[in-house]
Amino acid sequence: LLRSLDTIAQAQPEKIIVSTPGPVGLTGYLAACLLGVPCVGVYHTDFAKLAEDVSGDRQMADWVNRYVNWFYGRMDGLFVPSRFYMTRLADQGLDHARMRLFRRSLDASFANIGERAVAEARRRWFGDPAPTLLYAGRFSKEKNLSLLTEVFKTLVGQGVNVRLVLAGDGPDREALEDSLAAYAERVCFTGRIGREQLKAVYQLSDILLFPSLSDTFGMSVLEAQTMGLPALVSLAGGPQEIIVDGK
């Protein structure tokens, strides 16, 4: 800690920006206090919702929430990825006047993709011409993937000819595979893939499903739309603010 504070002091910062309420963020906040410079926070993650989804313990979620509120309440300013979370944080007692919308974007070049990457993705994961639903991201409880599998199974049960491609990895992959084992002919797990492969998967799919209730932004939603893929998102969290309903 002392070495970190000394390193920060030698840099003579005019402002310190912290992106986590964890130990590194605490170090940054302490340095700002000692140096007498402003400290600005960036709110990336709904840690309280994450703690509740992963542990199932509401009391733990409350403890996390109290700490997060204390930490960000010390900031001179706070950048938040969506208006939804600006309102939620204000409802929890943080000063709305100190918040600013943290806008994000992708460089226009992201939409560029080579024909070879598309052909390879088509060969590996899109041999069946049926309409394809896509999920891209982490396989974990806080992503609300049980809703995604429920939607897919309902469609198949109603006789809809549809496939599901899941791009990514995470701690819940095995449980997800077990849940979808009876639909193996209609389901494809790509595993962790590179950027060009991911862009090809976006381009070859028909709709992105993003069921998370706790994402503060949802970068995969922005990536999908950049590649011309429409996204279906929940009415909670940040992703709803980066789509246009019905388009």
N, C-alpha and C positions, 0 to 999 in steps of 0.2 A: 504493500500500500504506500509506504513512504517513498519507495523508488518511483512508483507511478505518479505520485503527487509532485515529486521533484522534476520528473520529465515534463509534466504539464506546465509547471511553473517556468521552466527554462524556455518553453515555447512562447511565453508571454501572450496568451490568447486574449482577444478582446471579448470573446463570447465562447461558451462551451455548450455544445449540443449533445444530448444523450438520447439514445434510441432503445434503451432497455431500463427497466426499473431494478434490474439485478445488480450484482456486485460492481460491474463496470460502470453502470449508471450511477450508482451510489458514490463511486470514486470520483466521477466527473462532477457530481453535485457538490461533494465536499471540497473539491479543488476550486470550484466557482465561489463557494462561500469564503474560503481562505484567501483567494486572490481578489475578491470583491468585484467579480465580473458577472454579467447575466448568465443564467443557465436556462436553456430552452430544451423542452422535451419533445420527442416524436412518439406518438402512440401507435404502435404497430399491431398489438395483439390483445384480445379480450382474455386476459389471463384467468379471471374469475370463472368465466364460462368454460374455458379450457379445463380448469381444475375440476369443475363439477362434472363435465362430460367424461373425463378420464377416470376420476376417482369415485364418482357417484355420491360424494360426501358434500352435502350442502353447507355444513359448518366450515369445512375447509375452504369452500368457495367464498364464504363470507369473510374469512380471515384474509384470503388473498385480495379480495375486493377492498378491504379496509387499508391494507398496506399500499396497494396501487393508488388509491385515492390520496393517501398521505404523501406518497412520493410525487405524483404529478401535481399535487396541490402546492408543492414547494417551488415549482417551476415559474420562471418569469414569463414564459409563453409556452404554448403547447400546439403542435401541429397534429391534426387528426385527419385520417384518410377519407372520412365520409361525414355528411351532415347527420346521418343516423346516429353515429357514435358521438358527435359533438353534443347532440341533444341528450343522449344517455349519460354522458359524463357530467353534463350540467345538472341532470336530475339527481345524480349521485353527490352533488355538492360542489363540483369544480366550477371555477369562474368562467362562464361562457365568453366574457369579454376578452379573456387572455388566449382564447383558442383561434386558430387559423386553419382553413381547409388545406390539407396537404395534397395537392394535385399531382397526379402521376400520368405518364403517357409512355408510348413506345415510339422509337424512331421509325420513320416511314419505311426504312430499309428492312424492317422486320418482315414485311409482307413479301419480300423477295425470296424465292425458293427454287432450287435447281430441279430439273426434270428427273435427274437420277434419284434424288431423295424421294420424290413422289412415286416413281416406279417401284422402288424398293419397298416402300411402305405398302403400296397396293399389293405387291406380291406376298408380303409377309402377313398382313393383317386384314386385307380387304378383298379376299378372293370371292366372297359371297356378295352379290349385288344388292342384297336387301338393305333397306334404310338403316343407317347406323347411328345409335346414340353413343355419345362419348362422355367419359369422365376423365379429367386430367388433373392430377394432384396427389396429395398424400393420402394414404389409406389409413385413417385413424378415426376414432370415435367422434371427435369434435367436428368432422366433416359431414356427419349425418348421412352416411352412406346406406344405412338401413332403409331410408326413404327412397333412395335411388333404386335399390334392389326390389323394393315393393312396387314401384312404378313399372319397372321392367317386367316383373313377373305378372302384374296385372294386364299389361299390354299383350303379352304372349298368351295369357289365359283367355283373353278376348279374341284370340285368333289373328292378332296383328303380326304381320311378317316383319320382324325387327331384330337387329343385332345390337350387342352392347360391347364396346371397346373400352377397356380401363387402362389408362396410361399412367404409370407411376409405381410407387411402392410404399411400404410403411408397415407399422406393427400389426395392423388388422388384415393384412393380405390373406393370411391362411384362413381366417374366419370368413372373409369375403368369398374366397374360392369354394369353401365348404357350402356356403349359402347358395351359391350359384351352380353347384356341381351337376344338378339335374338338367341344367340348360347349357351344358358344355359346348354343344354344337353351335350355339348362338352367341357365346361369350368368348372374348379374347382378352387376355392379360398381356400387355406388351412388356411389362417390367419397366425399369428405369431406362429412359431413352434420351438421346442427345437433342440439342436444339433443332437441328434440321429435320430429324425424324419426327419431332413433336409438331413442327409446323406442317409437315406432310400429313400427319394424322388429323390435324385440325382441318386441313383442306379437303380431305377425303371423307370426312364424317358429315352427317346431316344436321345434327343439333348437339350442342353441349349441355349436359345436365350438371348443374352446380347447386347441390341441395344444402350446403352449409348454412347454419343459422348464426355463426359467430365470426365469420371473416370480416375484417375491418375494411377490406377493399376487394380482393379477388383478382389477382393478376392474370390467372388463366382465362377469365372471362374477357378481359381486354385483349389478350393474345388471340383467342378464338375469333373474336369479332374483327380483328385486324386481318385475319386470314379469310374473312368472308363467312365465318360460321356463326349462325345465330345461337344465343345462349338462353337457357331457361333457368332462372334463379329463384331463390326463396324471397319472401317478403320481409326478411330480417337481415340486418347487417348492411355492409357496404355495397355488395355486388348489384343490388337493385338500382343503385344510382349511376351505374355505368352501362345500363341498357336502356333502350327505348321500347316501352311495352308494345308488343305487336309487330316489331320490326327487327 
